[in-house]
Amino acid sequence: MTPNGPSPDVYARRRARLLERLDRAVVFLPPVTEAVYAHDVHYPYRQDTNIRYLCGFEEPAALILSRSGAQEDGFVLCVRPRDEEAAVWTGERAGIEGARQTYGADHAFPIDQTFEVLERCLKKAEVLWYGYPADAAVRARLLETVHRANAGRQREGRPRIVLREAEELLGELRWRKDPEEIALMRQAAAITVAAHRALLEEVRPGDTEHRVAARIEYLLRRGGCSGPAYGTIAAGGSAATILHYVRNNQVLREGDLLLIDAGGEFGGYAADVTRTFPVGKSFSASQAELYELVLAAQQAALDTVRPGVTHEQVHKAAVAVLAEGMIRLGLLEGTPEECIESESYKRFFMHGTSHWLGMDVHDAGEYRRGGTSRELEPGVVLTVEPGIYVAASAPAPERFRGIGIRIEDDVLVTDSGSEVLSADLPKERKEIEQIRTRALERPAAASG
């Protein structure tokens, strides 16, 4: 395990497992187009996650795994050749040689030959498992290549190539994490917990959301992460009722809560953790009522996580607690059963309790199979993140308006139950208040 991801033999085992599943078939993962930020400035390049999963290659590239009887059967990378002039500006490329020697490709070609190579691999193939190209020009080239590969098949009495999405295959491989992946996710969670804990002791009234977001992202990098795994949410006051708040431009005020949703990426694997705490020393009475309700809902969901339990059952465990509490606090009317049946609880809790976690923060893997919610298995990692969001304009008791609370942890399903990877980050209300009180009673320390 390294900050750059698993060792080369891990990638080789992944490709071998995938190749074993292919019979007269080809997997094709197209190159990701570089995104322009402004004029001739680009965003940092983000490799297709499935390509990273299979080989760890971080430059623009197309990947082919072929078991179709073609000369290029095996692991194929189509990459940018080395270029001395380009190296002056952007650094050395792996090139054809590096694709073979460093990344283990059986065959390597220039990236501009991608579709010619794919067409040769498809000549005898019966199935093409393809990654969906986001770029319209790449989609057009892919369809054109398949059309050419199908030409003449009817005359020869051969069926046309069956097209299937590669996510069906790769999602299954990525859904259950192996020991190397779990080790990387433990480290991502540990660094994330340390960053959140530091912020819990640093935030003061008068800070800005922008400064808080910048600080936690710095702490993630200082701890060893390559950066944040997703856009940091630092939402003070009523901004916390906006699920994916991204402005992060308000001043934090005494008496408000701060919701921080931030996670680091380590070795290509994400953490995803949320905590909500007072900008001052303590929760108000209304804030405390909602916080304790969300915490109880999360604990009910966490207690449910184990092999054989469905993803939907985890969600229902949280919803049952939230619905009862919303009625008790005057947010909803009726019985818990009525509020769940009518989904009226969604006025204040409108998202799911969990999502898969891994290389992507919303990771690969189906949530339903055969029309039913999927059962959890050992090696699966998911978030557990109930919340309550009472907008300032919501039809709700005035004392709750403008309060948003979410508590999120990362959970590994084990053989006998579950393990909360982010368990070391405080979330009990009284412990948070003790930490905040101590923090605000000592002089502010210089950041560093």
C-alpha positions as CSV (number, residue, x, y, z in Angstrom):
1,M,0.0,0.0,0.0
2,T,1.3,3.5,-0.9
3,P,-0.2,6.9,-1.2
4,N,-0.3,6.3,-4.9
5,G,-2.5,3.2,-4.6
6,P,-2.0,-0.6,-4.5
7,S,1.1,-2.5,-5.6
8,P,1.4,-3.6,-9.3
9,D,0.6,-7.3,-8.5
10,V,-2.8,-6.1,-7.1
11,Y,-3.7,-4.5,-10.4
12,A,-2.5,-7.7,-12.2
13,R,-4.8,-9.8,-10.1
14,R,-7.8,-7.5,-10.9
15,R,-7.2,-7.8,-14.6
16,A,-6.8,-11.5,-14.4
17,R,-10.2,-11.8,-12.6
18,L,-11.9,-9.7,-15.2
19,L,-10.3,-11.6,-18.1
20,E,-11.5,-14.9,-16.7
21,R,-15.0,-13.6,-17.0
22,L,-14.6,-12.8,-20.7
23,D,-15.5,-15.4,-23.4
24,R,-15.1,-14.1,-27.0
25,A,-15.5,-10.7,-25.5
26,V,-13.7,-7.4,-25.2
27,V,-13.7,-4.7,-22.5
28,F,-13.1,-1.2,-23.8
29,L,-12.6,1.8,-21.5
30,P,-12.3,5.0,-23.6
31,P,-10.0,7.9,-22.8
32,V,-11.2,10.8,-20.7
33,T,-10.9,14.1,-22.4
34,E,-8.9,16.8,-20.7
35,A,-11.2,19.5,-19.4
36,V,-10.4,23.2,-20.0
37,Y,-10.6,25.5,-17.1
38,A,-10.0,28.8,-19.0
39,H,-8.4,29.4,-22.4
40,D,-5.3,27.2,-22.5
41,V,-5.4,26.2,-18.8
42,H,-6.7,22.8,-17.9
43,Y,-8.2,21.3,-14.8
44,P,-6.1,18.7,-13.1
45,Y,-6.5,15.5,-15.1
46,R,-8.9,12.9,-13.5
47,Q,-8.5,9.5,-14.9
48,D,-11.5,7.2,-15.5
49,T,-12.0,5.3,-12.2
50,N,-12.2,1.9,-13.9
51,I,-8.9,2.5,-15.7
52,R,-7.3,3.4,-12.4
53,Y,-8.8,0.3,-10.8
54,L,-7.4,-2.0,-13.4
55,C,-3.9,-0.5,-13.8
56,G,-3.3,2.7,-11.9
57,F,-2.4,4.7,-15.1
58,E,-3.0,8.4,-14.5
59,E,-2.4,9.9,-17.9
60,P,-4.9,10.1,-20.8
61,A,-5.3,6.6,-22.1
62,A,-7.7,4.0,-23.4
63,L,-7.7,0.5,-21.9
64,I,-8.7,-2.7,-23.7
65,L,-9.0,-6.2,-22.2
66,S,-9.5,-8.7,-24.9
67,R,-10.2,-12.4,-24.9
68,S,-11.6,-12.7,-28.4
69,G,-8.9,-14.6,-30.4
70,A,-7.3,-11.4,-31.6
71,Q,-3.5,-10.9,-31.9
72,E,-3.9,-8.2,-29.3
73,D,-5.6,-10.4,-26.7
74,G,-4.7,-9.6,-23.1
75,F,-4.1,-6.1,-21.6
76,V,-3.8,-3.3,-24.0
77,L,-3.0,0.4,-23.2
78,C,-3.3,3.1,-25.8
79,V,-1.3,6.1,-24.5
80,R,0.4,9.3,-25.5
81,P,3.9,8.6,-26.9
82,R,6.8,10.3,-25.2
83,D,7.5,13.8,-26.4
84,E,10.6,15.7,-25.5
85,E,9.1,19.1,-26.3
86,A,5.9,18.4,-24.3
87,A,8.0,17.2,-21.4
88,V,9.5,20.6,-20.9
89,W,6.0,22.0,-20.2
90,T,4.2,19.2,-18.5
91,G,6.7,16.5,-17.5
92,E,7.7,13.1,-18.8
93,R,5.0,10.8,-20.1
94,A,5.0,7.1,-19.5
95,G,4.8,6.5,-23.2
96,I,4.6,3.2,-25.0
97,E,7.6,1.8,-23.2
98,G,6.3,2.8,-19.8
99,A,2.9,1.3,-20.5
100,R,4.6,-2.1,-21.0
101,Q,7.4,-1.9,-18.5
102,T,5.8,0.0,-15.6
103,Y,2.1,-0.8,-16.0
104,G,2.4,-4.3,-17.3
105,A,0.6,-3.9,-20.6
106,D,0.8,-6.9,-22.9
107,H,0.4,-4.5,-25.9
108,A,0.8,-0.7,-26.1
109,F,-0.1,1.7,-28.9
110,P,-0.3,5.4,-29.5
111,I,-3.5,6.8,-28.3
112,D,-4.5,8.0,-31.8
113,Q,-4.6,4.4,-32.9
114,T,-7.2,3.4,-30.2
115,F,-10.1,2.7,-32.5
116,E,-8.0,0.8,-35.1
117,V,-6.8,-1.5,-32.3
118,L,-10.3,-1.9,-30.9
119,E,-11.6,-2.8,-34.3
120,R,-9.0,-5.6,-34.7
121,C,-9.9,-6.9,-31.2
122,L,-13.6,-6.9,-32.2
123,K,-13.1,-8.9,-35.4
124,K,-13.9,-12.3,-33.7
125,A,-15.6,-11.0,-30.6
126,E,-19.2,-11.7,-29.7
127,V,-19.6,-9.2,-26.8
128,L,-18.2,-5.7,-26.3
129,W,-18.3,-4.4,-22.7
130,Y,-17.9,-0.6,-23.1
131,G,-17.4,2.3,-20.8
132,Y,-19.8,5.1,-21.8
133,P,-17.8,8.0,-23.3
134,A,-18.7,11.4,-21.9
135,D,-17.2,13.1,-25.0
136,A,-19.6,13.2,-28.0
137,A,-16.7,12.8,-30.5
138,V,-15.4,9.7,-28.7
139,R,-19.0,8.3,-28.7
140,A,-19.2,8.8,-32.4
141,R,-15.9,7.1,-33.0
142,L,-16.9,4.1,-30.8
143,L,-20.2,3.7,-32.7
144,E,-18.4,3.9,-36.0
145,T,-15.9,1.3,-35.0
146,V,-18.6,-1.1,-33.9
147,H,-20.5,-0.5,-37.1
148,R,-17.4,-1.4,-39.1
149,A,-16.7,-4.5,-37.0
150,N,-20.3,-5.6,-37.7
151,A,-20.0,-5.1,-41.4
152,G,-20.3,-8.4,-43.3
153,R,-21.3,-10.5,-40.3
154,Q,-24.9,-11.0,-41.5
155,R,-23.5,-12.2,-44.9
156,E,-21.2,-14.6,-43.0
157,G,-24.0,-15.9,-40.9
158,R,-22.5,-14.5,-37.7
159,P,-24.5,-12.5,-35.1
160,R,-23.8,-8.8,-34.5
161,I,-21.7,-7.8,-31.6
162,V,-23.7,-7.6,-28.4
163,L,-23.1,-4.3,-26.6
164,R,-23.1,-4.2,-22.8
165,E,-22.0,-1.6,-20.3
166,A,-18.7,-2.3,-18.7
167,E,-20.0,-1.0,-15.4
168,E,-22.0,-4.2,-15.0
169,L,-18.7,-6.2,-14.8
170,L,-16.5,-3.7,-13.1
171,G,-19.2,-2.6,-10.6
172,E,-19.3,-6.1,-9.2
173,L,-15.5,-6.3,-8.9
174,R,-15.3,-2.9,-7.2
175,W,-18.3,-3.4,-4.9
176,R,-16.6,-5.8,-2.5
177,K,-13.2,-4.4,-1.3
178,D,-10.1,-6.6,-1.0
179,P,-7.7,-6.3,1.9
180,E,-5.4,-3.9,0.0
181,E,-8.4,-1.6,-0.7
182,I,-9.6,-1.8,2.9
183,A,-6.2,-0.8,4.1
184,L,-6.2,2.3,1.9
185,M,-9.7,3.2,3.0
186,R,-8.7,2.9,6.7
187,Q,-5.9,5.3,6.1
188,A,-8.2,7.7,4.2
189,A,-10.6,7.6,7.1
190,A,-7.9,8.1,9.7
191,I,-6.5,11.2,8.0
192,T,-10.0,12.5,7.5
193,V,-10.9,12.0,11.2
194,A,-7.7,13.8,12.3
195,A,-8.6,16.8,10.0
196,H,-12.2,17.0,11.3
197,R,-11.0,16.7,14.9
198,A,-8.5,19.6,14.4
199,L,-11.2,21.8,12.9
200,L,-13.5,21.0,15.8
201,E,-10.9,22.5,18.1
202,E,-10.1,25.5,15.8
203,V,-13.3,27.0,14.5
204,R,-14.3,30.3,16.1
205,P,-17.1,32.9,15.6
206,G,-16.1,35.3,12.8
207,D,-14.4,32.6,10.8
208,T,-15.6,32.3,7.2
209,E,-16.9,29.1,5.6
210,H,-14.2,29.6,2.9
211,R,-11.5,29.6,5.5
212,V,-12.9,26.4,7.1
213,A,-13.1,24.6,3.8
214,A,-9.5,25.7,2.9
215,R,-8.2,24.6,6.3
216,I,-9.7,21.1,6.2
217,E,-8.4,20.5,2.7
218,Y,-5.0,21.7,3.8
219,L,-5.1,19.3,6.8
220,L,-6.1,16.4,4.5
221,R,-3.1,17.0,2.3
222,R,-0.8,17.5,5.2
223,G,-2.0,14.2,6.6
224,G,-1.0,12.4,3.4
225,C,-4.1,12.5,1.2
226,S,-3.7,13.6,-2.5
227,G,-6.5,16.1,-1.8
228,P,-10.3,16.1,-1.0
229,A,-12.3,13.2,-2.4
230,Y,-15.1,15.6,-3.4
231,G,-16.1,19.2,-3.0
232,T,-16.0,20.3,0.6
233,I,-19.2,21.5,2.2
234,A,-18.7,24.0,5.0
235,A,-22.2,25.3,5.8
236,G,-23.0,27.6,8.6
237,G,-26.4,28.4,10.0
238,S,-29.3,28.0,7.5
239,A,-26.9,27.1,4.7
240,A,-26.7,23.7,6.3
241,T,-30.3,23.0,5.1
242,I,-28.9,23.0,1.5
243,L,-27.8,19.4,0.8
244,H,-24.9,20.2,-1.5
245,Y,-24.1,23.7,-0.5
246,V,-21.0,24.9,-2.3
247,R,-20.8,28.7,-1.9
248,N,-18.8,28.5,1.3
249,N,-18.8,32.3,1.5
250,Q,-20.6,33.3,4.7
251,V,-19.3,34.4,8.1
252,L,-19.8,31.9,10.9
253,R,-21.8,33.4,13.8
254,E,-22.1,32.7,17.5
255,G,-25.3,30.6,18.0
256,D,-25.2,28.9,14.6
257,L,-24.2,25.4,13.8
258,L,-21.5,24.5,11.3
259,L,-22.0,21.4,9.1
260,I,-18.7,20.1,7.6
261,D,-18.9,17.4,5.0
262,A,-15.4,16.6,3.9
263,G,-13.2,13.6,3.1
264,G,-9.8,12.9,1.8
265,E,-8.6,10.6,-1.0
266,F,-5.7,8.3,-0.1
267,G,-4.2,6.0,-2.7
268,G,-7.2,6.6,-4.9
269,Y,-9.7,5.7,-2.2
270,A,-12.2,8.1,-0.6
271,A,-13.4,8.9,2.8
272,D,-16.7,10.7,3.3
273,V,-17.4,12.1,6.8
274,T,-19.8,14.7,8.1
275,R,-20.1,16.4,11.5
276,T,-22.3,19.2,12.7
277,F,-21.2,21.3,15.8
278,P,-21.9,24.7,17.3
279,V,-19.8,27.7,16.2
280,G,-19.9,28.7,19.8
281,K,-19.5,26.5,22.9
282,S,-22.9,24.7,23.0
283,F,-26.0,23.7,21.1
284,S,-29.2,25.7,21.8
285,A,-32.1,23.8,23.2
286,S,-33.7,23.5,19.7
287,Q,-30.5,22.5,18.0
288,A,-29.8,19.9,20.7
289,E,-33.3,18.3,20.2
290,L,-32.7,17.9,16.5
291,Y,-29.1,16.8,17.0
292,E,-30.0,14.0,19.4
293,L,-32.7,12.8,17.0
294,V,-30.3,12.6,14.1
295,L,-27.7,10.9,16.3
296,A,-30.3,8.3,17.5
297,A,-31.3,7.7,13.9
298,Q,-27.7,7.1,12.8
299,Q,-27.2,4.7,15.7
300,A,-30.2,2.7,14.7
301,A,-28.9,2.4,11.2
302,L,-25.4,1.5,12.3
303,D,-26.8,-1.2,14.6
304,T,-28.5,-2.7,11.5
305,V,-25.4,-3.0,9.3
306,R,-24.2,-6.6,9.0
307,P,-24.1,-9.3,6.3
308,G,-27.5,-10.3,4.9
309,V,-29.2,-7.0,5.8
310,T,-30.3,-5.1,2.8
311,H,-29.3,-1.5,1.9
312,E,-32.9,-0.6,2.1
313,Q,-33.2,-2.0,5.7
314,V,-30.4,0.3,6.8
315,H,-32.3,3.3,5.4
316,K,-35.6,2.2,7.0
317,A,-34.0,1.8,10.4
318,A,-33.0,5.5,10.3
319,V,-36.3,6.6,8.8
320,A,-38.3,4.9,11.6
321,V,-36.5,6.9,14.3
322,L,-36.6,10.1,12.4
323,A,-40.3,9.8,11.6
324,E,-41.2,9.2,15.3
325,G,-39.0,12.1,16.4
326,M,-40.4,14.5,13.8
327,I,-43.9,13.8,15.1
328,R,-42.8,14.2,18.7
329,L,-41.1,17.5,18.0
330,G,-44.1,18.9,16.0
331,L,-42.5,18.8,12.6
332,L,-45.0,16.3,11.3
333,E,-48.5,15.1,12.2
334,G,-50.0,11.6,12.2
335,T,-48.5,8.3,13.2
336,P,-45.0,7.1,12.3
337,E,-46.5,4.5,10.0
338,E,-48.6,7.2,8.2
339,C,-45.6,9.5,7.8
340,I,-43.5,6.7,6.4
341,E,-46.2,5.5,4.1
342,S,-46.9,9.0,2.7
343,E,-43.2,9.9,2.7
344,S,-44.0,13.1,4.5
345,Y,-40.8,12.8,6.4
346,K,-39.0,13.7,3.2
347,R,-39.9,17.3,3.8
348,F,-37.0,17.3,6.3
349,F,-35.0,14.2,5.3
350,M,-35.0,13.9,1.5
351,H,-31.9,11.8,0.7
352,G,-30.9,8.2,1.3
353,T,-29.2,7.1,4.4
354,S,-26.3,5.3,2.7
355,H,-24.3,5.0,-0.5
356,W,-21.4,2.8,-1.5
357,L,-17.9,4.2,-0.9
358,G,-14.6,3.3,-2.6
359,M,-12.5,4.8,-5.4
360,D,-15.5,7.1,-6.1
361,V,-17.3,8.8,-3.2
362,H,-20.5,7.4,-4.7
363,D,-18.9,4.2,-5.7
364,A,-19.7,1.5,-8.2
365,G,-22.2,-1.4,-7.5
366,E,-25.9,-2.0,-7.9
367,Y,-28.3,-1.1,-5.2
368,R,-31.1,-3.4,-6.4
369,R,-31.0,-6.8,-8.0
370,G,-34.0,-8.5,-9.4
371,G,-36.2,-5.6,-8.2
372,T,-35.2,-6.0,-4.6
373,S,-32.7,-4.2,-2.4
374,R,-29.3,-5.7,-2.3
375,E,-28.0,-7.6,0.7
376,L,-24.8,-6.4,2.3
377,E,-21.7,-8.6,2.1
378,P,-18.3,-8.7,3.9
379,G,-15.9,-6.2,2.2
380,V,-18.6,-3.7,1.3
381,V,-18.1,-0.2,2.5
382,L,-21.0,2.3,2.8
383,T,-21.8,5.6,4.4
384,V,-24.4,6.0,7.1
385,E,-25.6,9.6,7.1
386,P,-29.1,10.5,8.2
387,G,-30.0,14.2,8.6
388,I,-32.6,16.8,9.3
389,Y,-32.9,19.9,7.2
390,V,-35.5,22.5,8.2
391,A,-35.3,25.4,5.8
392,A,-35.7,29.0,7.1
393,S,-39.0,29.2,5.1
394,A,-40.3,25.7,6.0
395,P,-43.8,25.1,7.5
396,A,-42.3,24.1,10.9
397,P,-42.1,25.3,14.4
398,E,-40.2,28.6,14.4
399,R,-37.6,27.4,16.8
400,F,-36.4,24.7,14.3
401,R,-36.3,26.9,11.2
402,G,-32.9,27.4,9.6
403,I,-31.3,24.3,11.3
404,G,-29.6,21.7,9.3
405,I,-27.8,18.6,10.8
406,R,-26.1,15.6,9.3
407,I,-23.9,13.0,10.9
408,E,-22.0,10.7,8.6
409,D,-19.6,7.8,9.1
410,D,-17.9,5.3,6.9
411,V,-18.7,1.7,7.7
412,L,-17.1,-1.6,6.6
413,V,-19.2,-4.7,6.6
414,T,-17.3,-7.5,8.3
415,D,-17.9,-11.3,8.5
416,S,-19.6,-10.9,11.9
417,G,-21.1,-7.4,11.7
418,S,-19.5,-4.0,10.9
419,E,-16.7,-1.7,11.7
420,V,-17.1,2.1,11.7
421,L,-13.9,3.3,10.0
422,S,-14.4,6.9,11.3
423,A,-15.4,5.9,14.8
424,D,-12.6,8.0,16.5
425,L,-14.3,11.3,15.5
426,P,-16.5,12.5,18.4
427,K,-20.2,12.9,17.8
428,E,-21.9,12.6,21.2
429,R,-23.4,16.0,21.9
430,K,-21.9,16.5,25.4
431,E,-18.4,15.5,24.2
432,I,-18.6,18.0,21.4
433,E,-19.7,20.7,23.8
434,Q,-16.8,19.9,26.1
435,I,-14.3,20.1,23.2
436,R,-15.8,23.3,21.9
437,T,-15.8,24.9,25.4
438,R,-12.1,24.1,25.9
439,A,-11.2,25.3,22.5
440,L,-12.9,28.7,22.9
441,E,-11.6,29.3,26.4
442,R,-7.9,29.2,25.2
443,P,-6.3,31.7,22.9
444,A,-6.6,31.1,19.2
445,A,-3.5,29.3,17.9
446,A,-1.9,30.2,14.6
447,S,-2.8,27.7,11.8
448,G,0.0,25.5,10.4
